[in-house]
Amino acid sequence: MDSGESPIERFKRVTGAAIRAIAERDDLTATFTPSGQGLAGSEVRLAAPARDLPPEEVARVRGDAAAIALRLRFHTDKLHNRQRPDS
Protein backbone atom coordinates (compact mmCIF):
# COMPACT_ATOMS: atom_id res chain seq x y z
CA MET A 1 0.00 0.00 0.00
CA ASP A 2 1.23 3.46 -0.83
CA SER A 3 1.48 5.46 2.39
CA GLY A 4 0.38 8.60 0.49
CA GLU A 5 -2.81 6.94 -0.72
CA SER A 6 -6.03 8.67 0.35
CA PRO A 7 -8.81 6.64 2.01
CA ILE A 8 -11.05 7.00 -1.05
CA GLU A 9 -8.30 5.78 -3.39
CA ARG A 10 -7.59 2.83 -1.10
CA PHE A 11 -11.32 2.01 -1.05
CA LYS A 12 -11.44 2.06 -4.85
CA ARG A 13 -8.32 -0.10 -5.16
CA VAL A 14 -9.43 -2.76 -2.69
CA THR A 15 -12.97 -2.82 -4.10
CA GLY A 16 -11.55 -3.51 -7.57
CA ALA A 17 -9.32 -6.24 -6.14
CA ALA A 18 -12.29 -7.82 -4.36
CA ILE A 19 -14.32 -7.86 -7.57
CA ARG A 20 -11.50 -9.60 -9.43
CA ALA A 21 -11.02 -12.12 -6.61
CA ILE A 22 -14.71 -12.99 -6.21
CA ALA A 23 -15.33 -13.24 -9.96
CA GLU A 24 -12.03 -15.08 -10.47
CA ARG A 25 -11.27 -12.80 -13.43
CA ASP A 26 -8.09 -10.78 -13.74
CA ASP A 27 -9.40 -8.77 -16.71
CA LEU A 28 -11.98 -6.77 -14.73
CA THR A 29 -11.54 -3.10 -13.87
CA ALA A 30 -13.62 -1.08 -11.43
CA THR A 31 -14.72 2.40 -12.45
CA PHE A 32 -16.45 4.75 -10.04
CA THR A 33 -18.96 7.15 -11.56
CA PRO A 34 -21.68 9.42 -10.21
CA SER A 35 -24.28 7.74 -12.41
CA GLY A 36 -24.30 4.30 -10.83
CA GLN A 37 -23.65 0.67 -11.48
CA GLY A 38 -23.47 -1.75 -14.33
CA LEU A 39 -21.21 -3.91 -16.41
CA ALA A 40 -19.79 -2.96 -19.79
CA GLY A 41 -17.48 -5.63 -21.16
CA SER A 42 -14.80 -6.05 -18.53
CA GLU A 43 -15.53 -2.72 -16.83
CA VAL A 44 -17.53 -2.82 -13.61
CA ARG A 45 -19.17 0.57 -13.05
CA LEU A 46 -20.02 1.48 -9.48
CA ALA A 47 -21.50 4.56 -7.85
CA ALA A 48 -18.78 6.69 -6.33
CA PRO A 49 -19.19 7.18 -2.57
CA ALA A 50 -18.63 10.58 -1.00
CA ARG A 51 -14.99 11.38 -0.22
CA ASP A 52 -15.62 11.05 3.54
CA LEU A 53 -16.82 7.45 2.95
CA PRO A 54 -20.13 7.40 4.84
CA PRO A 55 -20.71 3.84 6.12
CA GLU A 56 -24.08 3.46 4.37
CA GLU A 57 -22.58 4.43 1.00
CA VAL A 58 -19.58 2.14 1.51
CA ALA A 59 -21.95 -0.75 2.31
CA ARG A 60 -24.05 -0.04 -0.79
CA VAL A 61 -21.04 0.10 -3.11
CA ARG A 62 -19.57 -3.08 -1.59
CA GLY A 63 -22.90 -4.85 -2.02
CA ASP A 64 -23.22 -3.72 -5.64
CA ALA A 65 -19.64 -4.82 -6.35
CA ALA A 66 -20.18 -8.23 -4.76
CA ALA A 67 -23.45 -8.74 -6.64
CA ILE A 68 -21.82 -8.05 -9.99
CA ALA A 69 -18.79 -10.21 -9.18
CA LEU A 70 -20.94 -13.14 -8.02
CA ARG A 71 -23.09 -12.93 -11.14
CA LEU A 72 -19.98 -12.97 -13.33
CA ARG A 73 -18.61 -15.97 -11.50
CA PHE A 74 -21.69 -18.16 -11.16
CA HIS A 75 -24.34 -17.11 -13.70
CA THR A 76 -24.90 -19.29 -16.74
CA ASP A 77 -27.44 -18.38 -19.40
CA LYS A 78 -28.21 -22.04 -20.14
CA LEU A 79 -29.20 -22.81 -16.54
CA HIS A 80 -31.03 -19.49 -16.19
CA ASN A 81 -33.14 -20.16 -19.29
CA ARG A 82 -33.91 -23.69 -18.18
CA GLN A 83 -35.05 -22.63 -14.68
CA ARG A 84 -36.96 -19.44 -15.41
CA PRO A 85 -40.77 -19.48 -15.35
CA ASP A 86 -42.65 -19.51 -18.65
CA SER A 87 -44.64 -16.38 -17.85
DSSP file with accessible surface (Angstrom, degrees, kcal/mol):
  #  RESIDUE AA STRUCTURE BP1 BP2  ACC     N-H-->O    O-->H-N    N-H-->O    O-->H-N    TCO  KAPPA ALPHA  PHI   PSI    X-CA   Y-CA   Z-CA
    1    1 A M              0   0  152      0, 0.0     2,-0.4     0, 0.0     9,-0.0   0.000 360.0 360.0 360.0 137.0    0.0    0.0    0.0
    2    2 A D    >   -     0   0  109      1,-0.2     3,-1.8     2,-0.1     8,-0.0  -0.622 360.0-144.4 -76.6 125.0    1.2    3.5   -0.8
    3    3 A S  T 3  S+     0   0  119     -2,-0.4    -1,-0.2     1,-0.3     0, 0.0   0.742  99.8  56.3 -65.6 -21.3    1.5    5.5    2.4
    4    4 A G  T 3  S+     0   0   65      2,-0.0    -1,-0.3    -3,-0.0     2,-0.3   0.378  80.6 120.4 -88.9   5.6    0.4    8.6    0.5
    5    5 A E    <   -     0   0   37     -3,-1.8     0, 0.0     1,-0.1     0, 0.0  -0.513  62.5-129.0 -75.0 132.2   -2.8    6.9   -0.7
    6    6 A S     >  -     0   0   39     -2,-0.3     4,-2.5     1,-0.1     5,-0.2  -0.369  23.2-110.1 -75.1 159.0   -6.0    8.7    0.4
    7    7 A P  H  > S+     0   0   77      0, 0.0     4,-2.5     0, 0.0     5,-0.2   0.891 119.0  51.3 -57.9 -38.4   -8.8    6.6    2.0
    8    8 A I  H  > S+     0   0    5      2,-0.2     4,-2.3     1,-0.2     5,-0.2   0.914 110.5  48.2 -68.2 -38.5  -11.1    7.0   -1.1
    9    9 A E  H  > S+     0   0   86      2,-0.2     4,-2.4     1,-0.2    -1,-0.2   0.903 111.8  49.7 -67.7 -39.0   -8.3    5.8   -3.4
   10   10 A R  H  X S+     0   0   90     -4,-2.5     4,-2.8     2,-0.2     5,-0.3   0.925 109.8  51.8 -63.4 -42.8   -7.6    2.8   -1.1
   11   11 A F  H  X S+     0   0   12     -4,-2.5     4,-2.2    -5,-0.2    -2,-0.2   0.935 111.4  47.0 -58.8 -45.1  -11.3    2.0   -1.0
   12   12 A K  H  X S+     0   0   54     -4,-2.3     4,-2.2     2,-0.2    -1,-0.2   0.919 113.3  48.8 -63.6 -42.8  -11.4    2.1   -4.9
   13   13 A R  H  X S+     0   0  106     -4,-2.4     4,-2.1     1,-0.2    -2,-0.2   0.947 114.5  43.0 -64.3 -47.7   -8.3   -0.1   -5.2
   14   14 A V  H  X S+     0   0   63     -4,-2.8     4,-2.4     2,-0.2    -1,-0.2   0.845 111.6  55.0 -72.7 -29.5   -9.4   -2.8   -2.7
   15   15 A T  H  X S+     0   0    8     -4,-2.2     4,-2.3    -5,-0.3    -1,-0.2   0.934 109.3  47.7 -65.8 -43.2  -13.0   -2.8   -4.1
   16   16 A G  H  X S+     0   0    3     -4,-2.2     4,-2.2     1,-0.2    -2,-0.2   0.915 111.9  50.0 -61.5 -41.5  -11.6   -3.5   -7.6
   17   17 A A  H  X S+     0   0   45     -4,-2.1     4,-2.4     1,-0.2    -2,-0.2   0.902 109.5  51.5 -64.5 -39.2   -9.3   -6.2   -6.1
   18   18 A A  H  X S+     0   0   46     -4,-2.4     4,-3.0     2,-0.2     5,-0.3   0.910 108.2  51.7 -64.8 -40.8  -12.3   -7.8   -4.4
   19   19 A I  H  X S+     0   0    3     -4,-2.3     4,-2.5     1,-0.2     5,-0.2   0.943 111.5  46.7 -60.1 -48.3  -14.3   -7.9   -7.6
   20   20 A R  H  X>S+     0   0   76     -4,-2.2     5,-1.7     1,-0.2     4,-1.0   0.905 114.6  47.6 -62.1 -39.3  -11.5   -9.6   -9.4
   21   21 A A  H  <5S+     0   0   68     -4,-2.4    -2,-0.2     2,-0.2    -1,-0.2   0.939 114.6  44.1 -69.1 -46.8  -11.0  -12.1   -6.6
   22   22 A I  H  <5S+     0   0   55     -4,-3.0    -2,-0.2     1,-0.2    -1,-0.2   0.930 119.6  41.7 -64.4 -45.1  -14.7  -13.0   -6.2
   23   23 A A  H  <5S-     0   0    5     -4,-2.5    -1,-0.2    -5,-0.3    -2,-0.2   0.647 102.3-134.0 -76.2 -14.3  -15.3  -13.2  -10.0
   24   24 A E  T  <5 +     0   0  133     -4,-1.0     2,-0.4    -5,-0.2    -3,-0.2   0.906  64.7 125.7  56.1  46.4  -12.0  -15.1  -10.5
   25   25 A R    > < -     0   0   79     -5,-1.7     3,-0.7    -6,-0.2    -1,-0.2  -0.967  45.6-169.2-138.3 117.9  -11.3  -12.8  -13.4
   26   26 A D  T 3  S+     0   0  154     -2,-0.4    -1,-0.1     1,-0.2    -6,-0.1   0.612  82.2  70.3 -78.5 -13.2   -8.1  -10.8  -13.7
   27   27 A D  T 3  S+     0   0   83     -7,-0.1    -1,-0.2     2,-0.0     2,-0.2   0.518  75.0 106.5 -85.3  -3.4   -9.4   -8.8  -16.7
   28   28 A L    <   -     0   0    2     -3,-0.7     2,-0.4   -12,-0.1    15,-0.2  -0.493  47.5-168.2 -81.7 143.4  -12.0   -6.8  -14.7
   29   29 A T  E     -a   43   0A  73     13,-2.3    15,-3.4    -2,-0.2     2,-0.5  -0.974  15.2-136.3-125.9 145.2  -11.5   -3.1  -13.9
   30   30 A A  E     -a   44   0A  27     -2,-0.4     2,-0.4    13,-0.2    15,-0.2  -0.879  19.3-172.8-102.6 129.8  -13.6   -1.1  -11.4
   31   31 A T  E     -a   45   0A  45     13,-3.1    15,-3.0    -2,-0.5     2,-0.6  -0.983  12.4-148.4-121.9 134.2  -14.7    2.4  -12.5
   32   32 A F  E     +a   46   0A  33     -2,-0.4    15,-0.2    13,-0.2    13,-0.1  -0.912  25.9 166.4-108.4 120.2  -16.4    4.7  -10.0
   33   33 A T  E >   -a   47   0A  29     13,-2.8    15,-1.8    -2,-0.6     3,-0.8  -0.901  45.1-123.8-129.4 158.0  -19.0    7.2  -11.6
   34   34 A P  T 3  S+     0   0  132      0, 0.0    13,-0.1     0, 0.0    -1,-0.1   0.750 104.5  66.6 -72.0 -18.6  -21.7    9.4  -10.2
   35   35 A S  T 3  S-     0   0  112      1,-0.2     2,-0.3    11,-0.1    12,-0.1   0.545 102.3-118.5 -86.8  -8.2  -24.3    7.7  -12.4
   36   36 A G    <   -     0   0   18     -3,-0.8    -3,-0.3    10,-0.3    -1,-0.2  -0.740  40.5 -22.8 119.0-157.8  -24.3    4.3  -10.8
   37   37 A Q        +     0   0  104     -2,-0.3     2,-0.3     9,-0.1     9,-0.3  -0.526  55.1 110.6-107.2 164.0  -23.6    0.7  -11.5
   38   38 A G  E     -B   45   0A  28      7,-1.9     7,-3.0    -2,-0.2     2,-0.4  -0.915  51.2 -97.5 159.6 179.8  -23.5   -1.7  -14.3
   39   39 A L  E     +B   44   0A  83     -2,-0.3     2,-0.4     5,-0.2     5,-0.2  -0.995  26.1 177.5-129.8 128.9  -21.2   -3.9  -16.4
   40   40 A A  E >   -B   43   0A  38      3,-2.6     3,-2.2    -2,-0.4     2,-0.4  -0.904  67.8 -57.5-132.2 100.7  -19.8   -3.0  -19.8
   41   41 A G  T 3  S-     0   0   66     -2,-0.4   -13,-0.0     1,-0.3     0, 0.0  -0.476 121.5 -18.3  64.7-117.3  -17.5   -5.6  -21.2
   42   42 A S  T 3  S+     0   0   48     -2,-0.4   -13,-2.3    -3,-0.1     2,-0.6   0.226 116.5 102.0-105.0  14.7  -14.8   -6.1  -18.5
   43   43 A E  E <   -aB  29  40A  53     -3,-2.2    -3,-2.6   -15,-0.2     2,-0.7  -0.880  56.9-157.5-103.8 120.0  -15.5   -2.7  -16.8
   44   44 A V  E     -aB  30  39A   0    -15,-3.4   -13,-3.1    -2,-0.6     2,-0.5  -0.866  12.0-155.3 -95.2 117.7  -17.5   -2.8  -13.6
   45   45 A R  E     +aB  31  38A 105     -7,-3.0    -7,-1.9    -2,-0.7     2,-0.3  -0.853  16.6 177.4-100.0 126.7  -19.2    0.6  -13.0
   46   46 A L  E     -a   32   0A   0    -15,-3.0   -13,-2.8    -2,-0.5   -10,-0.3  -0.918  36.4 -99.5-127.2 151.9  -20.0    1.5   -9.5
   47   47 A A  E     -a   33   0A  14     -2,-0.3    17,-0.1   -15,-0.2   -10,-0.1  -0.487  42.4-120.2 -68.0 134.8  -21.5    4.6   -7.9
   48   48 A A        -     0   0   40    -15,-1.8    -1,-0.1    -2,-0.2     3,-0.1  -0.645  24.8-137.2 -78.7 126.3  -18.8    6.7   -6.3
   49   49 A P        -     0   0    9      0, 0.0    -1,-0.0     0, 0.0    -3,-0.0  -0.380  35.0 -83.9 -75.1 163.9  -19.2    7.2   -2.6
   50   50 A A    >   -     0   0   38      1,-0.1     3,-2.3     4,-0.1     8,-0.0  -0.271  42.8-108.9 -62.8 153.9  -18.6   10.6   -1.0
   51   51 A R  T 3  S+     0   0  175      1,-0.3   -43,-0.2     2,-0.1    -1,-0.1   0.760 119.2  58.3 -60.9 -25.0  -15.0   11.4   -0.2
   52   52 A D  T 3  S-     0   0  130    -45,-0.1    -1,-0.3   -44,-0.0    -2,-0.1   0.441 106.7-130.6 -86.5   4.1  -15.6   11.1    3.5
   53   53 A L    <   -     0   0   40     -3,-2.3    -2,-0.1     1,-0.1     5,-0.0   0.930  19.2-149.9  51.1  62.9  -16.8    7.4    2.9
   54   54 A P    >>  -     0   0   17      0, 0.0     4,-2.5     0, 0.0     3,-0.6  -0.356  18.5-123.0 -59.3 137.1  -20.1    7.4    4.8
   55   55 A P  H 3> S+     0   0  102      0, 0.0     4,-2.6     0, 0.0     5,-0.2   0.856 109.1  53.5 -54.6 -37.7  -20.7    3.8    6.1
   56   56 A E  H 3> S+     0   0  130      1,-0.2     4,-1.8     2,-0.2     5,-0.1   0.885 111.4  45.5 -69.0 -34.2  -24.1    3.5    4.4
   57   57 A E  H <> S+     0   0   53     -3,-0.6     4,-2.6     2,-0.2     5,-0.2   0.899 111.8  51.7 -73.4 -39.3  -22.6    4.4    1.0
   58   58 A V  H  X S+     0   0   18     -4,-2.5     4,-2.7     1,-0.2     5,-0.2   0.939 110.7  48.9 -60.6 -45.3  -19.6    2.1    1.5
   59   59 A A  H  X S+     0   0   62     -4,-2.6     4,-2.4    -5,-0.2    -1,-0.2   0.906 111.5  49.5 -62.0 -41.2  -21.9   -0.7    2.3
   60   60 A R  H  X S+     0   0  103     -4,-1.8     4,-2.6     2,-0.2    -2,-0.2   0.940 112.7  46.0 -64.6 -45.9  -24.1    0.0   -0.8
   61   61 A V  H  X S+     0   0    0     -4,-2.6     4,-2.7     1,-0.2     5,-0.2   0.924 113.1  49.9 -64.8 -42.5  -21.0    0.1   -3.1
   62   62 A R  H  X S+     0   0  152     -4,-2.7     4,-2.5    -5,-0.2    -1,-0.2   0.908 111.9  48.7 -61.7 -41.4  -19.6   -3.1   -1.6
   63   63 A G  H  X S+     0   0   40     -4,-2.4     4,-2.5    -5,-0.2    -2,-0.2   0.923 111.9  47.9 -64.7 -43.7  -22.9   -4.8   -2.0
   64   64 A D  H  X S+     0   0   41     -4,-2.6     4,-2.2     2,-0.2    -2,-0.2   0.917 112.9  49.3 -61.9 -42.7  -23.2   -3.7   -5.6
   65   65 A A  H  X S+     0   0    5     -4,-2.7     4,-2.5     1,-0.2    -2,-0.2   0.929 112.3  47.2 -63.4 -44.8  -19.6   -4.8   -6.3
   66   66 A A  H  X S+     0   0   31     -4,-2.5     4,-2.9    -5,-0.2     5,-0.3   0.906 110.0  53.5 -65.0 -40.2  -20.2   -8.2   -4.8
   67   67 A A  H  X S+     0   0   59     -4,-2.5     4,-2.1     2,-0.2    -1,-0.2   0.926 111.9  44.3 -61.6 -44.3  -23.5   -8.7   -6.6
   68   68 A I  H  X S+     0   0   18     -4,-2.2     4,-2.5     2,-0.2    -2,-0.2   0.937 114.7  49.1 -65.7 -44.8  -21.8   -8.1  -10.0
   69   69 A A  H  X S+     0   0    0     -4,-2.5     4,-2.0     1,-0.2    -2,-0.2   0.912 111.6  48.7 -63.1 -42.3  -18.8  -10.2   -9.2
   70   70 A L  H  X S+     0   0   82     -4,-2.9     4,-2.6     2,-0.2     5,-0.4   0.895 110.6  51.1 -66.2 -38.2  -20.9  -13.1   -8.0
   71   71 A R  H  X S+     0   0  154     -4,-2.1     4,-2.2    -5,-0.3    -2,-0.2   0.932 110.3  49.6 -63.8 -43.2  -23.1  -12.9  -11.1
   72   72 A L  H  < S+     0   0   43     -4,-2.5    -1,-0.2     1,-0.2    -2,-0.2   0.878 116.2  43.0 -62.8 -36.2  -20.0  -13.0  -13.3
   73   73 A R  H  < S+     0   0  101     -4,-2.0    -2,-0.2    -5,-0.2    -1,-0.2   0.893 129.2  19.6 -77.8 -40.4  -18.6  -16.0  -11.5
   74   74 A F  H  < S+     0   0  133     -4,-2.6     2,-0.2    -5,-0.2    -3,-0.2   0.617  91.1 104.8-112.4 -15.3  -21.7  -18.2  -11.2
   75   75 A H     <  -     0   0   57     -4,-2.2     2,-0.4    -5,-0.4     3,-0.1  -0.513  39.8-178.9 -76.2 134.2  -24.3  -17.1  -13.7
   76   76 A T     >  -     0   0   74     -2,-0.2     4,-2.4     1,-0.1     5,-0.2  -0.999  24.2-147.3-129.8 130.1  -24.9  -19.3  -16.7
   77   77 A D  H  > S+     0   0  107     -2,-0.4     4,-2.9     1,-0.2     5,-0.2   0.882  98.1  57.4 -61.8 -38.3  -27.4  -18.4  -19.4
   78   78 A K  H  > S+     0   0  169      1,-0.2     4,-1.8     2,-0.2    -1,-0.2   0.948 111.6  40.3 -60.5 -48.9  -28.2  -22.0  -20.1
   79   79 A L  H  > S+     0   0   76      2,-0.2     4,-2.1     1,-0.2    -1,-0.2   0.918 114.5  53.8 -67.0 -41.2  -29.2  -22.8  -16.5
   80   80 A H  H  X S+     0   0   88     -4,-2.4     4,-1.6     1,-0.2    -2,-0.2   0.941 110.4  46.3 -58.2 -48.2  -31.0  -19.5  -16.2
   81   81 A N  H  < S+     0   0   82     -4,-2.9    -1,-0.2     1,-0.2    -2,-0.2   0.857 112.5  50.7 -66.0 -33.0  -33.1  -20.2  -19.3
   82   82 A R  H  < S+     0   0  160     -4,-1.8    -1,-0.2    -5,-0.2    -2,-0.2   0.853 116.8  39.4 -73.2 -32.5  -33.9  -23.7  -18.2
   83   83 A Q  H  < S+     0   0  131     -4,-2.1    -2,-0.2    -5,-0.1    -1,-0.2   0.611  90.0 104.0 -95.1 -14.1  -35.0  -22.6  -14.7
   84   84 A R  S  < S-     0   0  142     -4,-1.6     2,-0.0    -5,-0.2    -3,-0.0  -0.360  78.0-103.0 -72.3 151.2  -37.0  -19.4  -15.4
   85   85 A P        -     0   0   97      0, 0.0    -1,-0.1     0, 0.0    -2,-0.1  -0.310  22.9-123.7 -68.8 155.9  -40.8  -19.5  -15.4
   86   86 A D              0   0  175     -2,-0.0    -2,-0.1     0, 0.0     0, 0.0   0.807 360.0 360.0 -70.2 -31.4  -42.7  -19.5  -18.7
   87   87 A S              0   0  149      0, 0.0     0, 0.0     0, 0.0     0, 0.0  -0.488 360.0 360.0 -94.5 360.0  -44.6  -16.4  -17.9
